[in-house]
């Protein structure tokens, strides 16, 4: 089991950087601060993979990709993270997103489909919930978005390894 979290603040409203969540562009809000596109959903998934694979993705690999080659698309980071899983098979992703904006509910199935496609999963393996947090945090007040991800996986070992 792996747990991942990420959060980013919104840029000023006059920013031209797009808002990307779960690989989907939301045009009604500004983008996120940070070197990458700031996709907190894909970043939280990367961090959950890190906790399973023990290979730092966002603090290491993604930062290097961004600085050396200018890659800022978090989908590329997620694809690289998936390569670190070795013999692990992902069974399910449970994703919770907190933020007052953008309105996520109408696009949750689109986000689920995009994540499933990138990760080569069935859409039924990707669950997403969204909450405004009732304005109790900076995210619930609309200053940014926070995401948590729980990933379940198993590893396939050779039968001789299981016997020892």
PECORLIN-V867534 format. One record per residue. RES is the residue in one small letter. BURIAL is I if it has 9 or more other C-alpha atoms within 8 Angstrom, else O. D_FIRST is the distance of its C-alpha to the first C-alpha in whole Angstrom. Layout:
((RES:BURIAL:D_FIRST) (RES:BURIAL:D_FIRST))
This chain:
((x:O:0) (x:I:4) (x:I:7) (x:I:10) (x:I:14) (x:I:17) (x:I:21) (x:I:24) (x:I:28) (x:I:30) (x:I:33) (x:O:36) (x:O:38) (x:O:40) (x:O:37) (x:O:37) (x:O:34) (x:I:32) (x:I:29) (x:I:26) (x:I:23) (x:I:20) (x:I:23) (x:I:26) (x:O:29) (x:I:30) (x:O:34) (x:O:35) (x:I:33) (x:I:33) (x:I:30) (x:I:28) (x:I:29) (x:O:28) (x:O:28) (x:I:26) (x:I:26) (x:I:24) (x:I:22) (x:I:19) (x:I:17) (x:I:17) (x:I:17) (x:I:14) (x:I:12) (x:I:13) (x:I:12) (x:I:8) (x:I:9) (x:I:11) (x:I:8) (x:I:7) (x:I:10) (x:O:12) (x:O:15) (x:I:16) (x:I:17) (x:I:18) (x:O:20) (x:O:21) (x:I:21) (x:I:22) (x:I:24) (x:I:26) (x:I:26) (x:I:28) (x:O:30) (x:O:32) (x:O:32) (x:O:32) (x:I:29) (x:I:27) (x:O:26) (x:I:22) (x:I:21) (x:O:23) (x:I:20) (x:I:17) (x:I:19) (x:I:19) (x:I:15) (x:I:15) (x:O:17) (x:O:15) (x:I:12) (x:O:15) (x:O:14) (x:I:11) (x:I:11) (x:I:9) (x:I:10) (x:I:10) (x:I:10) (x:I:11) (x:I:13) (x:I:16) (x:I:19) (x:I:22) (x:I:25) (x:I:29) (x:I:29) (x:O:29) (x:O:29) (x:O:26) (x:O:26) (x:O:29) (x:O:27) (x:I:23) (x:O:24) (x:O:25) (x:I:22) (x:I:20) (x:I:22) (x:I:22) (x:I:18) (x:I:18) (x:I:21) (x:I:20) (x:O:17) (x:O:18) (x:I:17) (x:O:19) (x:O:19) (x:O:18) (x:I:14) (x:I:15) (x:I:15) (x:I:17) (x:O:19) (x:I:21) (x:I:23) (x:I:26) (x:I:25) (x:O:29) (x:I:30) (x:O:29) (x:O:27) (x:I:28) (x:I:26) (x:I:28) (x:I:31) (x:I:30) (x:I:30) (x:I:27) (x:I:24) (x:I:20) (x:I:17) (x:I:13) (x:I:10) (x:I:7) (x:I:6) (x:I:5) (x:I:6) (x:O:8) (x:O:11) (x:O:15) (x:O:17) (x:O:20) (x:O:22) (x:O:24) (x:O:21) (x:O:19) (x:O:23) (x:O:23))
